[in-house]
Amino acid sequence: MTDRFDGIQTFLQVVESGSLTLAAERLNLTRSAVGKALARLEARLGVRLLQRTTRSQGLTEEGQAYYEHCLRARAELEAVHENAHDRARR
């Protein structure tokens, strides 16, 4: 079974870096691997997240909403991690 969270970090990196190429460099992946991860994520969700052309990319309306939800989820996960880390230090 495919991990439901597979591809989210890649999606976030693509949005935040502004390009598949730069995201691939930051993730230490090939551009092709990044593109395939995004395609799999979009297929699982049943929506197009990014509108890509040869010269630019931008979030679709669904992609913008998904991105905002992912940012909130990432912030919550980081808070959980910090909380657990703080508790472990006591």
N, CA and C atoms as an extended XYZ file, in Angstrom:
270
Properties=species:S:1:pos:R:3:atomname:S:1:resname:S:1:resid:I:1 pbc="F F F"
N         0.836       -1.177        0.000 N   MET     1
C         0.000        0.000        0.000 CA  MET     1
C         0.888        1.250        0.000 C   MET     1
N         0.537        2.203       -0.807 N   THR     2
C         1.292        3.432       -0.909 CA  THR     2
C         1.056        4.300        0.321 C   THR     2
N         2.115        4.888        0.809 N   ASP     3
C         2.013        5.795        1.941 CA  ASP     3
C         1.194        7.022        1.515 C   ASP     3
N         0.157        7.338        2.266 N   ARG     4
C        -0.719        8.461        1.932 CA  ARG     4
C         0.008        9.793        1.974 C   ARG     4
N         1.139        9.842        2.664 N   PHE     5
C         1.880       11.089        2.788 CA  PHE     5
C         3.031       11.192        1.790 C   PHE     5
N         3.207       10.153        0.994 N   ASP     6
C         4.264       10.135       -0.009 CA  ASP     6
C         4.057       11.284       -0.998 C   ASP     6
N         5.080       12.047       -1.207 N   GLY     7
C         5.037       13.125       -2.188 CA  GLY     7
C         4.733       14.497       -1.618 C   GLY     7
N         4.257       14.558       -0.377 N   ILE     8
C         3.903       15.855        0.192 CA  ILE     8
C         5.144       16.723        0.383 C   ILE     8
N         6.203       16.160        0.932 N   GLN     9
C         7.431       16.941        1.121 CA  GLN     9
C         7.969       17.419       -0.231 C   GLN     9
N         7.873       16.568       -1.228 N   THR    10
C         8.316       16.963       -2.567 CA  THR    10
C         7.468       18.109       -3.079 C   THR    10
N         6.154       18.002       -2.930 N   PHE    11
C         5.238       19.065       -3.349 CA  PHE    11
C         5.593       20.380       -2.646 C   PHE    11
N         5.777       20.329       -1.330 N   LEU    12
C         6.115       21.530       -0.582 CA  LEU    12
C         7.420       22.141       -1.076 C   LEU    12
N         8.404       21.301       -1.335 N   GLN    13
C         9.700       21.801       -1.801 CA  GLN    13
C         9.581       22.440       -3.184 C   GLN    13
N         8.777       21.842       -4.055 N   VAL    14
C         8.581       22.415       -5.394 CA  VAL    14
C         7.940       23.793       -5.284 C   VAL    14
N         6.906       23.890       -4.472 N   VAL    15
C         6.222       25.181       -4.311 CA  VAL    15
C         7.176       26.207       -3.701 C   VAL    15
N         7.874       25.823       -2.662 N   GLU    16
C         8.726       26.764       -1.941 CA  GLU    16
C         9.981       27.162       -2.716 C   GLU    16
N        10.470       26.274       -3.557 N   SER    17
C        11.659       26.611       -4.346 CA  SER    17
C        11.288       27.278       -5.666 C   SER    17
N        10.063       27.063       -6.109 N   GLY    18
C         9.614       27.701       -7.340 CA  GLY    18
C         9.929       26.944       -8.611 C   GLY    18
N        10.586       25.797       -8.483 N   SER    19
C        10.882       25.017       -9.691 CA  SER    19
C        11.153       23.560       -9.353 C   SER    19
N        10.856       22.691      -10.307 N   LEU    20
C        11.139       21.276      -10.134 CA  LEU    20
C        12.644       21.046      -10.058 C   LEU    20
N        13.393       21.761      -10.862 N   THR    21
C        14.847       21.585      -10.900 CA  THR    21
C        15.487       21.942       -9.569 C   THR    21
N        15.126       23.085       -9.024 N   LEU    22
C        15.689       23.505       -7.747 CA  LEU    22
C        15.225       22.580       -6.620 C   LEU    22
N        13.966       22.178       -6.658 N   ALA    23
C        13.462       21.232       -5.653 CA  ALA    23
C        14.243       19.926       -5.728 C   ALA    23
N        14.509       19.443       -6.933 N   ALA    24
C        15.265       18.203       -7.105 CA  ALA    24
C        16.659       18.334       -6.493 C   ALA    24
N        17.303       19.472       -6.720 N   GLU    25
C        18.629       19.700       -6.139 CA  GLU    25
C        18.562       19.689       -4.617 C   GLU    25
N        17.584       20.372       -4.057 N   ARG    26
C        17.457       20.462       -2.599 CA  ARG    26
C        17.111       19.122       -1.963 C   ARG    26
N        16.365       18.295       -2.698 N   LEU    27
C        15.961       16.985       -2.183 CA  LEU    27
C        16.944       15.881       -2.556 C   LEU    27
N        17.980       16.251       -3.330 N   ASN    28
C        18.966       15.293       -3.811 CA  ASN    28
C        18.308       14.188       -4.645 C   ASN    28
N        17.410       14.618       -5.526 N   LEU    29
C        16.705       13.720       -6.443 CA  LEU    29
C        16.910       14.219       -7.866 C   LEU    29
N        16.522       13.402       -8.820 N   THR    30
C        16.528       13.873      -10.200 CA  THR    30
C        15.254       14.669      -10.456 C   THR    30
N        15.294       15.515      -11.462 N   ARG    31
C        14.100       16.286      -11.836 CA  ARG    31
C        12.974       15.326      -12.216 C   ARG    31
N        13.332       14.236      -12.884 N   SER    32
C        12.349       13.230      -13.278 CA  SER    32
C        11.677       12.602      -12.060 C   SER    32
N        12.457       12.293      -11.035 N   ALA    33
C        11.891       11.693       -9.819 CA  ALA    33
C        10.920       12.654       -9.146 C   ALA    33
N        11.259       13.932       -9.144 N   VAL    34
C        10.366       14.938       -8.547 CA  VAL    34
C         9.071       15.019       -9.355 C   VAL    34
N         9.193       15.066      -10.667 N   GLY    35
C         8.013       15.127      -11.525 CA  GLY    35
C         7.110       13.915      -11.339 C   GLY    35
N         7.711       12.744      -11.228 N   LYS    36
C         6.929       11.521      -11.034 CA  LYS    36
C         6.254       11.500       -9.669 C   LYS    36
N         6.947       11.982       -8.641 N   ALA    37
C         6.349       12.038       -7.298 CA  ALA    37
C         5.142       12.965       -7.302 C   ALA    37
N         5.257       14.094       -7.980 N   LEU    38
C         4.124       15.017       -8.072 CA  LEU    38
C         2.965       14.394       -8.846 C   LEU    38
N         3.284       13.717       -9.926 N   ALA    39
C         2.235       13.070      -10.731 CA  ALA    39
C         1.505       12.003       -9.921 C   ALA    39
N         2.234       11.224       -9.137 N   ARG    40
C         1.602       10.200       -8.292 CA  ARG    40
C         0.713       10.844       -7.229 C   ARG    40
N         1.196       11.923       -6.624 N   LEU    41
C         0.406       12.626       -5.612 CA  LEU    41
C        -0.881       13.173       -6.228 C   LEU    41
N        -0.758       13.806       -7.373 N   GLU    42
C        -1.937       14.343       -8.054 CA  GLU    42
C        -2.912       13.227       -8.433 C   GLU    42
N        -2.395       12.103       -8.867 N   ALA    43
C        -3.253       10.971       -9.231 CA  ALA    43
C        -3.992       10.434       -8.012 C   ALA    43
N        -3.286       10.300       -6.882 N   ARG    44
C        -3.932        9.823       -5.649 CA  ARG    44
C        -5.018       10.781       -5.176 C   ARG    44
N        -4.746       12.071       -5.292 N   LEU    45
C        -5.703       13.073       -4.838 CA  LEU    45
C        -6.831       13.292       -5.839 C   LEU    45
N        -6.562       12.990       -7.094 N   GLY    46
C        -7.559       13.192       -8.140 CA  GLY    46
C        -7.718       14.649       -8.544 C   GLY    46
N        -6.679       15.458       -8.269 N   VAL    47
C        -6.700       16.874       -8.648 CA  VAL    47
C        -5.339       17.286       -9.184 C   VAL    47
N        -5.350       18.312       -9.986 N   ARG    48
C        -4.106       18.906      -10.479 CA  ARG    48
C        -3.677       19.961       -9.461 C   ARG    48
N        -2.471       19.844       -8.945 N   LEU    49
C        -1.972       20.780       -7.935 CA  LEU    49
C        -1.183       21.927       -8.549 C   LEU    49
N        -0.440       21.611       -9.597 N   LEU    50
C         0.407       22.603      -10.257 CA  LEU    50
C         0.060       22.702      -11.722 C   LEU    50
N         0.056       23.917      -12.219 N   GLN    51
C        -0.079       24.158      -13.648 CA  GLN    51
C         1.330       24.397      -14.154 C   GLN    51
N         1.843       23.460      -14.952 N   ARG    52
C         3.225       23.555      -15.403 CA  ARG    52
C         3.290       23.788      -16.909 C   ARG    52
N         4.182       24.681      -17.293 N   THR    53
C         4.522       24.872      -18.702 CA  THR    53
C         6.038       24.737      -18.799 C   THR    53
N         6.561       24.856      -19.981 N   THR    54
C         8.012       24.738      -20.142 CA  THR    54
C         8.738       25.920      -19.500 C   THR    54
N         8.053       27.031      -19.313 N   ARG    55
C         8.699       28.236      -18.781 CA  ARG    55
C         8.295       28.612      -17.355 C   ARG    55
N         7.181       28.091      -16.872 N   SER    56
C         6.746       28.501      -15.542 CA  SER    56
C         5.873       27.441      -14.891 C   SER    56
N         5.608       27.666      -13.631 N   GLN    57
C         4.688       26.805      -12.905 CA  GLN    57
C         3.950       27.661      -11.902 C   GLN    57
N         2.756       27.237      -11.574 N   GLY    58
C         1.969       27.939      -10.567 CA  GLY    58
C         0.970       26.976       -9.965 C   GLY    58
N         0.507       27.327       -8.803 N   LEU    59
C        -0.478       26.487       -8.131 CA  LEU    59
C        -1.850       26.663       -8.769 C   LEU    59
N        -2.552       25.572       -8.898 N   THR    60
C        -3.958       25.650       -9.266 CA  THR    60
C        -4.722       26.091       -8.029 C   THR    60
N        -5.995       26.353       -8.172 N   GLU    61
C        -6.806       26.714       -7.005 CA  GLU    61
C        -6.784       25.587       -5.978 C   GLU    61
N        -6.919       24.352       -6.451 N   GLU    62
C        -6.858       23.199       -5.555 CA  GLU    62
C        -5.479       23.056       -4.942 C   GLU    62
N        -4.449       23.336       -5.745 N   GLY    63
C        -3.077       23.265       -5.266 CA  GLY    63
C        -2.806       24.285       -4.168 C   GLY    63
N        -3.351       25.478       -4.311 N   GLN    64
C        -3.171       26.513       -3.291 CA  GLN    64
C        -3.821       26.080       -1.977 C   GLN    64
N        -5.030       25.547       -2.054 N   ALA    65
C        -5.724       25.080       -0.846 CA  ALA    65
C        -4.953       23.927       -0.206 C   ALA    65
N        -4.485       22.983       -1.024 N   TYR    66
C        -3.731       21.840       -0.510 CA  TYR    66
C        -2.432       22.311        0.144 C   TYR    66
N        -1.753       23.258       -0.487 N   TYR    67
C        -0.506       23.803        0.045 CA  TYR    67
C        -0.738       24.418        1.419 C   TYR    67
N        -1.781       25.206        1.547 N   GLU    68
C        -2.071       25.846        2.837 CA  GLU    68
C        -2.366       24.810        3.920 C   GLU    68
N        -3.102       23.763        3.580 N   HIS    69
C        -3.370       22.686        4.540 CA  HIS    69
C        -2.073       21.970        4.918 C   HIS    69
N        -1.225       21.728        3.935 N   CYS    70
C         0.050       21.052        4.202 CA  CYS    70
C         0.941       21.893        5.113 C   CYS    70
N         0.943       23.210        4.921 N   LEU    71
C         1.740       24.081        5.788 CA  LEU    71
C         1.262       23.992        7.233 C   LEU    71
N        -0.046       24.001        7.435 N   ARG    72
C        -0.580       23.883        8.790 CA  ARG    72
C        -0.232       22.530        9.398 C   ARG    72
N        -0.350       21.472        8.595 N   ALA    73
C        -0.026       20.127        9.086 CA  ALA    73
C         1.457       20.027        9.438 C   ALA    73
N         2.316       20.596        8.598 N   ARG    74
C         3.759       20.558        8.875 CA  ARG    74
C         4.077       21.310       10.158 C   ARG    74
N         3.459       22.466       10.353 N   ALA    75
C         3.688       23.236       11.574 CA  ALA    75
C         3.237       22.449       12.799 C   ALA    75
N         2.113       21.766       12.695 N   GLU    76
C         1.614       20.963       13.809 CA  GLU    76
C         2.567       19.795       14.097 C   GLU    76
N         3.051       19.140       13.067 N   LEU    77
C         3.998       18.036       13.254 CA  LEU    77
C         5.307       18.520       13.876 C   LEU    77
N         5.764       19.688       13.457 N   GLU    78
C         6.985       20.241       14.050 CA  GLU    78
C         6.770       20.544       15.528 C   GLU    78
N         5.585       21.050       15.879 N   ALA    79
C         5.270       21.333       17.284 CA  ALA    79
C         5.233       20.041       18.092 C   ALA    79
N         4.654       18.997       17.536 N   VAL    80
C         4.606       17.697       18.218 CA  VAL    80
C         6.019       17.175       18.446 C   VAL    80
N         6.850       17.294       17.430 N   HIS    81
C         8.240       16.846       17.533 CA  HIS    81
C         8.965       17.613       18.638 C   HIS    81
N         8.821       18.930       18.633 N   GLU    82
C         9.475       19.753       19.660 CA  GLU    82
C         8.975       19.396       21.054 C   GLU    82
N         7.681       19.165       21.184 N   ASN    83
C         7.106       18.799       22.470 CA  ASN    83
C         7.691       17.490       22.962 C   ASN    83
N         7.763       16.510       22.092 N   ALA    84
C         8.331       15.201       22.469 CA  ALA    84
C         9.798       15.357       22.839 C   ALA    84
N        10.520       16.166       22.079 N   HIS    85
C        11.935       16.389       22.353 CA  HIS    85
C        12.124       17.062       23.720 C   HIS    85
N        11.283       18.066       23.984 N   ASP    86
C        11.360       18.762       25.265 CA  ASP    86
C        11.059       17.821       26.421 C   ASP    86
N        10.077       16.967       26.258 N   ARG    87
C         9.725       15.999       27.312 CA  ARG    87
C        10.861       14.995       27.550 C   ARG    87
N        11.524       14.623       26.484 N   ALA    88
C        12.619       13.653       26.610 CA  ALA    88
C        13.806       14.246       27.372 C   ALA    88
N        13.957       15.553       27.316 N   ARG    89
C        15.074       16.223       27.998 CA  ARG    89
C        14.826       16.377       29.500 C   ARG    89
N        13.600       16.181       29.952 N   ARG    90
C        13.282       16.365       31.386 CA  ARG    90
C        13.754       15.222       32.213 C   ARG    90
